[in-house]
Amino acid sequence: MDLYEKILNRKEKISVVGLGYVGMPLAVAFSEKVHVIGFDINSSKIEQYKSGIDLTNEVGSEKLKSCGVYFTSEERDLRSAKFHIVAVPTPINEDTTPNLKPVIGASEIVGRNLTKGSIVVYESTVYPGVTEDICLPILEEQSGLKAGLDFKIAYSPERINPGDRVHTVDNIIKIVSGMDEETLDVVAKVYELIIKAGVYRASTIKVAEAAKVIENSQRDINIAFMNELSIIFNKMGIDTKSVLEASGTKWNFLKFYPGLVGGHCIGVDPYYLTYKAQQLGYHSQVILAGRRINDGMGKYVAECTLKNLIKSDRQIKGAKVVIMGITFKENCPDVRNSKVVDIIRELEEYGIEVKVVDPIADKELVWDEYRLILEDVDNIKDIDAVIFAVAHDAFVSMDLDIIKNMHCNDKPVLIDVKGIFRKEEAVKNGFLYWRL
């Protein structure tokens, strides 16, 4: 009986290491089919999961309460599992170089508790070579076991889209790879237990790593192009959204839109690829150009807000601006690497008083991460400008009259980063309206 059969028959367990927006939904999905250990070093998070509180909003508290995951922060519990999935974040440092500390730390933990006959699968987004050249030696060193003989490694990149209720973990084709054919077959069959969309067997681990890192790099470049077009069209006095709607009538026009590119994937992963390229002596041209444009969009939105405040005859220093939304994307509580913060910090440098409203974000996390206090929308009044930075459902359905009543002047400024509102209607209602 191979490892897959043992897992299927509940004679062996799966562990998921790292229970964030990727690991937690994965653990819950597997628990419907097999025995699962859900491990995270954050004991506070584990206690909340045990209480049925879904911090990620990815599966819902009711489903979390009824799932069969054994949640733990005790690393020794990992010794009872034979199939380990590492799903920890891979952020970047302030200088945009890869920060591999989480994946290295997770490898050390798994390595200390690794037993013979195990398979370790990495899901974290990395540059090609990390799994085999960095993680594998750590597993061997910590366990005293030999890869290929005592245990096997594999790579299957996460493709979860936080906040997306359509493209859930089971509805996205899963790329799988392994250090040999036997490992690949076991890993593929294990993931096929929960992935309705099926799996794609990559030829090597490095191919799978590269496939993942270019997915987000491609999207990043396309959004950067839209952002650059927005800057150009703004100078021409042309509405970018109207242009894109017209161009989108052609069958092969790619429908991307301008916006803030933050979060822990699209705004991060391209730097992993360019870092590795630079190590090999190649300096990226296109990828880094796109990154520069996208990294500068927060400052650009702030500058356009200042210009509109001047048009409304408001004094810049001491002006009051409310930011609607601080998460990195709509309907998702994740505030990591949010580019909305770039708008806030830029406005604050001009002596502007900034208030933030976000019904989705966690108040404590926002304070811990950015030292910002979230306000209740009902308490917002006497402001000079409102910036809708995130298209939460609660904001999309908001009436323009409510927004107008927040203002203290007869020339209310409305900055609509995501193009939530109809421009003609906003102008008709007396707003000084601007959007990307």
C-alpha positions as CSV (number, residue, x, y, z in Angstrom):
1,M,0.0,0.0,0.0
2,D,1.6,3.3,-1.1
3,L,1.3,6.6,0.8
4,Y,-1.7,7.8,-1.2
5,E,-3.6,4.7,-0.3
6,K,-2.7,5.0,3.4
7,I,-3.8,8.6,3.4
8,L,-7.1,7.7,1.6
9,N,-7.8,5.0,4.1
10,R,-7.0,7.3,7.0
11,K,-4.0,5.3,8.1
12,E,-1.7,8.3,7.6
13,K,-2.3,12.0,8.0
14,I,-1.7,15.2,6.0
15,S,-0.3,18.3,7.7
16,V,-0.7,21.8,6.5
17,V,2.0,24.2,7.8
18,G,1.0,27.8,7.8
19,L,-2.7,28.6,8.2
20,G,-3.3,31.9,6.4
21,Y,-5.3,32.7,3.4
22,V,-3.8,29.7,1.5
23,G,-3.2,27.1,4.1
24,M,-6.4,27.3,6.1
25,P,-8.9,26.8,3.2
26,L,-6.6,23.9,2.0
27,A,-6.6,22.2,5.4
28,V,-10.4,22.5,5.6
29,A,-10.9,21.1,2.1
30,F,-8.7,18.1,2.8
31,S,-10.3,17.4,6.1
32,E,-13.5,16.5,4.3
33,K,-11.7,13.5,2.8
34,V,-8.8,12.6,5.1
35,H,-7.2,13.2,8.5
36,V,-5.6,16.6,8.6
37,I,-3.3,18.4,11.1
38,G,-3.4,22.2,10.7
39,F,-0.2,23.8,12.2
40,D,0.7,27.4,12.7
41,I,3.3,29.0,15.0
42,N,0.8,31.7,15.9
43,S,-0.9,30.1,19.0
44,S,-3.5,33.0,19.1
45,K,-4.6,32.2,15.6
46,I,-4.9,28.5,16.4
47,E,-7.1,29.3,19.4
48,Q,-9.4,31.4,17.3
49,Y,-9.6,28.6,14.6
50,K,-10.4,26.1,17.4
51,S,-13.2,28.5,18.5
52,G,-14.6,28.5,15.0
53,I,-13.5,32.0,14.1
54,D,-12.4,32.3,10.5
55,L,-9.9,35.2,10.5
56,T,-9.5,35.0,6.7
57,N,-13.2,34.9,5.7
58,E,-12.2,32.3,3.1
59,V,-14.3,29.4,4.3
60,G,-16.7,31.0,6.8
61,S,-16.9,30.4,10.6
62,E,-19.8,27.8,10.3
63,K,-17.8,25.6,8.0
64,L,-14.7,26.1,10.2
65,K,-16.6,25.0,13.3
66,S,-17.7,21.7,11.7
67,C,-14.5,20.8,9.9
68,G,-12.3,17.9,11.0
69,V,-8.9,19.7,11.1
70,Y,-6.8,19.1,14.2
71,F,-5.5,22.7,14.8
72,T,-2.2,22.9,16.7
73,S,0.8,25.2,17.4
74,E,2.8,22.3,18.9
75,E,5.3,21.3,16.2
76,R,5.7,17.8,17.7
77,D,2.2,17.0,16.4
78,L,3.6,17.1,12.9
79,R,5.4,13.8,13.6
80,S,2.1,11.9,13.2
81,A,1.8,13.1,9.6
82,K,3.5,11.7,6.5
83,F,2.4,14.2,3.9
84,H,3.4,17.8,4.7
85,I,2.2,20.8,2.8
86,V,4.1,24.1,3.5
87,A,1.9,27.1,2.8
88,V,3.7,30.0,4.5
89,P,4.1,33.5,3.0
90,T,7.1,34.6,1.0
91,P,7.3,38.4,1.4
92,I,10.0,40.8,0.3
93,N,12.4,43.0,2.3
94,E,12.4,46.8,2.2
95,D,15.0,46.6,-0.6
96,T,12.7,44.4,-2.6
97,T,14.9,41.3,-2.2
98,P,13.2,38.0,-1.3
99,N,12.5,37.4,2.4
100,L,12.8,33.6,2.7
101,K,12.7,33.6,6.5
102,P,9.2,32.1,6.7
103,V,9.8,29.3,4.3
104,I,13.2,28.6,5.9
105,G,11.7,28.6,9.4
106,A,8.9,26.3,8.2
107,S,11.4,23.9,6.6
108,E,13.3,23.7,9.9
109,I,10.1,22.9,11.8
110,V,9.1,20.2,9.4
111,G,12.6,18.9,9.3
112,R,12.8,18.5,13.0
113,N,9.6,16.4,12.9
114,L,10.2,14.5,9.7
115,T,9.9,10.7,9.6
116,K,11.0,8.2,7.1
117,G,8.6,7.7,4.1
118,S,7.3,11.2,4.2
119,I,6.6,13.7,1.3
120,V,7.1,17.4,1.8
121,V,5.2,19.6,-0.7
122,Y,5.9,23.4,-0.9
123,E,3.1,25.7,-2.0
124,S,4.8,29.0,-1.2
125,T,5.6,31.2,-4.3
126,V,9.4,31.3,-4.8
127,Y,11.9,31.7,-7.6
128,P,13.0,28.6,-9.5
129,G,15.5,26.6,-7.4
130,V,14.4,27.5,-3.8
131,T,12.7,24.1,-3.1
132,E,15.6,22.0,-4.2
133,D,18.6,24.3,-3.4
134,I,17.5,25.9,-0.2
135,C,14.6,24.0,1.4
136,L,15.8,20.4,0.7
137,P,19.2,20.8,2.5
138,I,17.4,22.3,5.5
139,L,15.1,19.3,5.7
140,E,18.1,16.9,5.5
141,E,20.1,18.8,8.1
142,Q,17.2,19.1,10.6
143,S,16.0,15.5,10.2
144,G,19.2,13.6,9.7
145,L,17.4,11.9,6.8
146,K,18.4,11.7,3.1
147,A,16.1,13.1,0.4
148,G,15.3,10.6,-2.3
149,L,16.0,7.7,0.1
150,D,14.2,8.5,3.3
151,F,11.8,11.2,2.2
152,K,10.7,13.0,-1.0
153,I,10.0,16.6,-1.9
154,A,7.5,18.2,-4.3
155,Y,6.2,21.6,-5.3
156,S,2.6,22.6,-6.0
157,P,2.1,26.4,-6.2
158,E,-0.9,27.9,-4.5
159,R,-3.4,29.6,-6.8
160,I,-6.0,30.8,-4.3
161,N,-7.5,34.2,-5.1
162,P,-8.4,35.7,-1.7
163,G,-11.9,37.1,-1.5
164,D,-13.0,35.3,-4.6
165,R,-16.1,33.1,-4.1
166,V,-16.0,31.7,-7.6
167,H,-12.3,30.7,-8.1
168,T,-12.0,28.7,-4.9
169,V,-9.3,26.2,-4.1
170,D,-11.2,23.3,-5.6
171,N,-12.2,25.1,-8.8
172,I,-8.6,26.1,-9.9
173,I,-6.4,23.7,-11.9
174,K,-3.5,22.7,-9.6
175,I,0.0,22.5,-10.9
176,V,1.9,19.6,-9.3
177,S,5.5,18.4,-9.5
178,G,7.8,16.0,-7.7
179,M,11.5,15.1,-7.4
180,D,10.7,11.8,-9.3
181,E,7.8,10.1,-11.1
182,E,6.7,8.1,-8.0
183,T,6.5,11.3,-5.9
184,L,4.7,13.1,-8.7
185,D,2.1,10.4,-8.9
186,V,1.4,10.3,-5.2
187,V,1.2,14.1,-5.0
188,A,-1.1,14.4,-8.0
189,K,-3.5,11.7,-6.6
190,V,-3.6,13.4,-3.2
191,Y,-4.5,16.8,-4.6
192,E,-7.1,15.2,-6.9
193,L,-9.0,14.2,-3.8
194,I,-10.1,17.9,-3.4
195,I,-9.4,19.7,-6.7
196,K,-12.5,19.3,-8.9
197,A,-10.8,21.2,-11.8
198,G,-8.0,18.6,-11.9
199,V,-4.3,18.8,-11.8
200,Y,-1.5,19.6,-14.3
201,R,1.7,17.5,-13.9
202,A,4.7,19.7,-14.5
203,S,7.8,18.1,-15.8
204,T,10.1,19.3,-13.0
205,I,10.0,21.2,-9.7
206,K,11.7,24.2,-11.3
207,V,9.2,24.3,-14.1
208,A,6.4,24.4,-11.5
209,E,8.1,27.2,-9.5
210,A,8.7,29.2,-12.7
211,A,5.1,28.8,-13.9
212,K,3.8,30.2,-10.7
213,V,6.1,33.2,-10.4
214,I,5.3,34.3,-14.0
215,E,1.5,34.1,-13.5
216,N,1.6,37.1,-11.2
217,S,4.4,38.8,-13.1
218,Q,2.3,38.7,-16.2
219,R,-0.7,40.3,-14.4
220,D,1.6,42.9,-12.8
221,I,3.0,44.0,-16.2
222,N,-0.5,44.2,-17.8
223,I,-1.8,46.4,-14.9
224,A,1.3,48.5,-15.1
225,F,0.5,49.2,-18.8
226,M,-3.0,50.2,-17.8
227,N,-1.7,52.5,-15.1
228,E,0.7,54.1,-17.5
229,L,-2.1,54.7,-20.0
230,S,-4.1,56.2,-17.2
231,I,-1.4,58.7,-16.5
232,I,-1.0,59.6,-20.2
233,F,-4.8,59.9,-20.8
234,N,-5.2,62.0,-17.7
235,K,-2.7,64.5,-19.1
236,M,-4.7,64.5,-22.4
237,G,-8.0,65.1,-20.5
238,I,-9.3,61.7,-21.7
239,D,-11.3,59.3,-19.4
240,T,-9.3,56.1,-19.2
241,K,-12.3,53.9,-18.3
242,S,-14.2,55.1,-21.4
243,V,-11.2,54.3,-23.6
244,L,-10.9,50.8,-22.1
245,E,-14.7,50.1,-22.6
246,A,-14.4,51.1,-26.2
247,S,-11.2,49.0,-26.8
248,G,-12.8,46.1,-25.0
249,T,-15.3,45.6,-27.8
250,K,-12.6,43.8,-29.8
251,W,-12.5,40.1,-29.2
252,N,-8.7,39.8,-28.5
253,F,-8.3,42.9,-26.3
254,L,-7.1,41.9,-22.9
255,K,-9.4,43.4,-20.3
256,F,-7.1,44.8,-17.6
257,Y,-7.8,47.9,-15.6
258,P,-5.6,50.5,-13.8
259,G,-5.3,50.4,-10.0
260,L,-3.2,49.9,-6.9
261,V,-1.2,46.7,-7.0
262,G,-0.5,45.5,-3.4
263,G,-1.0,42.3,-1.4
264,H,1.3,39.4,-0.9
265,C,1.3,38.1,-4.5
266,I,1.2,40.3,-7.6
267,G,3.1,43.2,-5.9
268,V,5.8,40.8,-4.5
269,D,6.3,37.8,-6.8
270,P,7.9,39.7,-9.7
271,Y,10.7,40.7,-7.4
272,Y,11.5,37.0,-6.8
273,L,12.0,36.4,-10.5
274,T,14.1,39.5,-11.1
275,Y,16.2,38.7,-8.1
276,K,17.1,35.3,-9.4
277,A,17.7,36.8,-12.9
278,Q,20.1,39.4,-11.4
279,Q,22.0,36.6,-9.6
280,L,22.6,35.1,-13.1
281,G,23.8,38.3,-14.5
282,Y,20.6,39.5,-16.3
283,H,19.0,42.8,-15.3
284,S,15.3,42.8,-16.0
285,Q,13.9,45.5,-18.3
286,V,10.2,45.0,-18.7
287,I,9.3,43.4,-15.3
288,L,11.1,46.0,-13.2
289,A,9.7,48.8,-15.3
290,G,6.2,47.6,-14.6
291,R,7.0,47.3,-10.9
292,R,8.3,50.9,-10.8
293,I,5.0,52.2,-12.3
294,N,2.8,50.1,-10.0
295,D,4.8,51.0,-6.9
296,G,4.4,54.7,-7.7
297,M,0.6,54.7,-8.1
298,G,-0.2,55.5,-4.5
299,K,1.8,58.7,-4.7
300,Y,0.2,59.5,-8.1
301,V,-3.3,59.2,-6.6
302,A,-2.3,61.5,-3.7
303,E,-0.9,64.1,-6.1
304,C,-4.2,64.0,-8.2
305,T,-6.1,64.5,-5.0
306,L,-4.1,67.5,-4.1
307,K,-4.7,69.1,-7.5
308,N,-8.5,68.6,-7.1
309,L,-8.4,70.1,-3.6
310,I,-6.8,73.1,-5.1
311,K,-9.5,73.3,-7.8
312,S,-12.1,73.2,-5.0
313,D,-10.4,76.2,-3.4
314,R,-9.5,74.3,-0.3
315,Q,-6.3,74.9,1.7
316,I,-4.0,71.9,1.5
317,K,-2.5,72.0,5.0
318,G,-5.2,71.1,7.5
319,A,-7.6,69.7,4.9
320,K,-9.6,66.6,5.9
321,V,-9.6,63.6,3.6
322,V,-11.3,60.2,4.2
323,I,-10.0,57.1,2.6
324,M,-12.7,54.4,1.9
325,G,-10.9,51.0,2.1
326,I,-7.4,50.0,3.2
327,T,-7.3,46.3,2.4
328,F,-5.2,45.3,-0.6
329,K,-8.3,44.2,-2.6
330,E,-12.1,44.3,-2.4
331,N,-14.0,42.1,0.0
332,C,-10.9,40.6,1.5
333,P,-9.7,41.5,5.1
334,D,-6.0,41.2,4.2
335,V,-4.1,44.5,4.7
336,R,-0.6,43.2,4.1
337,N,1.4,45.3,1.6
338,S,-1.6,47.5,0.9
339,K,-0.7,50.3,-1.5
340,V,-3.6,52.4,0.0
341,V,-1.2,53.2,2.8
342,D,1.1,55.0,0.2
343,I,-1.8,57.4,-0.5
344,I,-2.3,58.0,3.2
345,R,1.4,58.7,4.0
346,E,1.8,61.0,1.0
347,L,-1.2,63.1,2.0
348,E,0.0,63.2,5.6
349,E,3.3,64.7,4.4
350,Y,1.3,67.7,3.2
351,G,-0.3,68.2,6.6
352,I,-3.6,66.7,5.6
353,E,-5.7,65.0,8.2
354,V,-6.6,61.5,6.9
355,K,-9.4,59.3,8.3
356,V,-9.8,55.7,7.2
357,V,-13.0,53.7,6.8
358,D,-13.1,49.9,6.1
359,P,-15.8,47.6,7.3
360,I,-13.9,44.5,6.1
361,A,-10.5,45.1,7.6
362,D,-9.6,44.0,11.2
363,K,-9.1,47.1,13.4
364,E,-6.4,45.5,15.5
365,L,-4.4,44.3,12.5
366,V,-4.6,47.7,10.8
367,W,-3.3,49.3,14.0
368,D,-0.5,46.7,14.5
369,E,0.6,47.0,10.9
370,Y,0.2,50.7,10.2
371,R,-0.7,52.5,13.4
372,L,-3.9,53.7,11.8
373,I,-7.4,53.8,13.5
374,L,-10.4,52.7,11.5
375,E,-13.4,55.1,11.7
376,D,-17.1,54.3,11.4
377,V,-18.6,55.7,8.2
378,D,-21.5,57.2,10.2
379,N,-19.0,59.4,12.1
380,I,-17.5,61.0,9.0
381,K,-18.4,64.6,8.4
382,D,-17.0,68.0,7.4
383,I,-14.4,66.5,5.0
384,D,-12.8,68.2,2.0
385,A,-12.3,65.0,-0.2
386,V,-13.2,61.4,-0.2
387,I,-11.0,58.7,-1.8
388,F,-12.6,55.4,-2.7
389,A,-9.5,53.2,-2.8
390,V,-11.1,49.7,-2.6
391,A,-14.2,48.5,-4.3
392,H,-15.8,46.7,-1.3
393,D,-19.5,45.7,-2.0
394,A,-20.5,48.0,0.8
395,F,-18.9,50.9,-1.0
396,V,-20.2,50.0,-4.5
397,S,-23.8,50.2,-3.2
398,M,-23.2,53.6,-1.5
399,D,-25.5,56.5,-2.6
400,L,-23.8,59.6,-3.9
401,D,-26.0,61.8,-1.6
402,I,-24.5,60.1,1.5
403,I,-21.0,60.9,0.2
404,K,-22.0,64.4,-0.6
405,N,-23.3,64.9,3.0
406,M,-19.8,64.0,4.3
407,H,-18.4,67.2,2.7
408,C,-18.2,70.6,4.2
409,N,-18.0,72.7,1.0
410,D,-20.0,73.3,-2.2
411,K,-17.2,71.8,-4.3
412,P,-16.9,68.2,-2.9
413,V,-14.0,66.2,-4.2
414,L,-14.6,62.6,-5.1
415,I,-11.5,60.5,-6.0
416,D,-12.7,57.2,-7.4
417,V,-9.6,55.0,-7.8
418,K,-11.5,51.9,-8.9
419,G,-14.1,53.6,-11.1
420,I,-17.0,52.5,-8.8
421,F,-19.3,55.4,-9.7
422,R,-20.7,56.7,-13.0
423,K,-18.7,59.8,-13.9
424,E,-21.6,61.6,-15.5
425,E,-23.8,61.1,-12.4
426,A,-21.1,62.3,-10.0
427,V,-20.4,65.4,-12.0
428,K,-24.2,66.1,-12.3
429,N,-24.3,65.8,-8.4
430,G,-21.8,68.6,-8.2
431,F,-18.6,66.6,-7.4
432,L,-15.2,67.4,-8.6
433,Y,-14.7,63.9,-9.9
434,W,-11.5,62.1,-10.8
435,R,-10.6,58.4,-11.4
436,L,-7.7,56.4,-12.7
